[in-house]
Amino acid sequence: MQFRKSAFRGFAGVAAATALLFGAGLYSLNVSAQPKLDIHFVPTPHEVVKRMLELAKVTSTDVHYDLGSGDGRIVIAAVKDFKAKKGVGIDLDPQRIKEANENKTKAGLGDNVTFQNQNIFETELKEASVVSMYLLTSINIRMRPKLLAELKPGTRIVTHAFNMGEWKEEHNESVNGYQVYLFIVPANVTGKWELSEGERKIALDLKSEFTDLSGTATINGKSSDVKGGRITGTKIEFTIDVDGKPVKFEGNWDAGTITGTGAAKWTAKKA
Ligand SMILES: C[S@@+](CC[C@H](N)C(=O)[O-])C[C@H]1O[C@@H](n2cnc3c(N)ncnc32)[C@H](O)[C@@H]1O
């Protein structure tokens, strides 16, 4: 009896230890399978999705990326309703990718829509001409250097609920109480330029910070501040003093050259 009791105790002990180990194993398996999300899934209401894509002016020439794509609704609407030529959703949570692919099938969409189980901070973005984000201001700000470095000037970014900190939006509005923002990736024109307008040469030392443009202009050895500087995608505007009078310059940046778009004919090249 004594033997039987201790044998039972021994068995019970081994069984309990096995259960504990097995449970712990399952727990650790479960925990390691959970991706570490920067923000949890909350879907953007459909009417807000529509307005975001309208603000971004999505057309058939666009490649749209949704960063943190959830159930895929923004990518699906961009391709199905706005005829974007390609849509890419990025989400770190495999469950969301599964749902997005199911929704893509239900929408009858093909190979031009893909959902990739990736971290947005490790995803190459240069192909996108439109980007949407429903994250947090802090995540948008962490993404900012990557957005500015990889996206082409003129790329439209629409965000739901959260802005980009010091990078000021081109537009914001409320859609049934949900705030949406439009940003346009500005050309980086920081550096020294030589502006030629007929015989006149103007040396520009420019500093661009998001959409703000400042610096100095030097004509015949006389320097003055660049005023009213602004960058909207590839569109550049600023005012400088010429012969004692303020003159506004408006131009378009393309591959490192700024070409005047107003009545006066001028170009600026990196010095
Ligand atoms: C607020 S939801 C937005 C979903 C969708 N864009 C929408 O507006 O309906 C944020 C999504 O980001 C995903 N997410 C969070 N951190 C991420 C990361 N570092 N990389 C990729 N996706 C992430 C979450 O899984 C979630 O689906």
The ligand as an SDF file (V2000), in Angstrom:
LIG
                    3D

 27 29  0  0  0  0  0  0  0  0999 V2000
   -4.7130   50.8900  -37.2060 C   0  0  0  0  0  0  0  0  0  0  0  0
   -4.4740   49.4670  -38.2470 S   0  0  0  0  0  0  0  0  0  0  0  0
   -4.8090   50.1530  -39.8510 C   0  0  0  0  0  0  0  0  0  0  0  0
   -5.3410   49.1160  -40.8450 C   0  0  0  0  0  0  0  0  0  0  0  0
   -5.6560   49.6620  -42.2360 C   0  0  0  0  0  0  0  0  0  0  0  0
   -4.5480   50.4170  -42.7920 N   0  0  0  0  0  0  0  0  0  0  0  0
   -6.8670   50.5410  -42.2130 C   0  0  0  0  0  0  0  0  0  0  0  0
   -6.6750   51.7890  -42.1660 O   0  0  0  0  0  0  0  0  0  0  0  0
   -7.9970   50.0500  -42.2200 O   0  0  0  0  0  0  0  0  0  0  0  0
   -2.7000   49.3040  -38.1890 C   0  0  0  0  0  0  0  0  0  0  0  0
   -2.1430   48.0170  -38.8010 C   0  0  0  0  0  0  0  0  0  0  0  0
   -0.7260   48.0950  -38.7520 O   0  0  0  0  0  0  0  0  0  0  0  0
   -0.1990   46.7950  -38.5200 C   0  0  0  0  0  0  0  0  0  0  0  0
    1.1610   46.9780  -37.9840 N   0  0  0  0  0  0  0  0  0  0  0  0
    1.5270   47.3980  -36.7640 C   0  0  0  0  0  0  0  0  0  0  0  0
    2.8580   47.5210  -36.6680 N   0  0  0  0  0  0  0  0  0  0  0  0
    3.3750   47.1860  -37.8840 C   0  0  0  0  0  0  0  0  0  0  0  0
    4.6810   47.1230  -38.4370 C   0  0  0  0  0  0  0  0  0  0  0  0
    5.7630   47.4840  -37.7420 N   0  0  0  0  0  0  0  0  0  0  0  0
    4.8210   46.7200  -39.7280 N   0  0  0  0  0  0  0  0  0  0  0  0
    3.7410   46.3580  -40.4670 C   0  0  0  0  0  0  0  0  0  0  0  0
    2.4740   46.3960  -39.9980 N   0  0  0  0  0  0  0  0  0  0  0  0
    2.2790   46.8210  -38.7320 C   0  0  0  0  0  0  0  0  0  0  0  0
   -1.2060   46.1480  -37.5830 C   0  0  0  0  0  0  0  0  0  0  0  0
   -1.1570   44.7410  -37.6650 O   0  0  0  0  0  0  0  0  0  0  0  0
   -2.5330   46.7270  -38.0910 C   0  0  0  0  0  0  0  0  0  0  0  0
   -3.1550   45.8630  -39.0140 O   0  0  0  0  0  0  0  0  0  0  0  0
  1  2  1  0
  2  3  1  0
  2 10  1  0
  3  4  1  0
  4  5  1  0
  5  6  1  0
  5  7  1  0
  7  8  2  0
  7  9  1  0
 10 11  1  0
 11 12  1  0
 11 26  1  0
 12 13  1  0
 13 14  1  0
 13 24  1  0
 14 15  1  0
 14 23  1  0
 15 16  2  0
 16 17  1  0
 17 18  1  0
 17 23  2  0
 18 19  1  0
 18 20  2  0
 20 21  1  0
 21 22  2  0
 22 23  1  0
 24 25  1  0
 24 26  1  0
 26 27  1  0
M  CHG  2   2   1   9  -1
M  END
$$$$
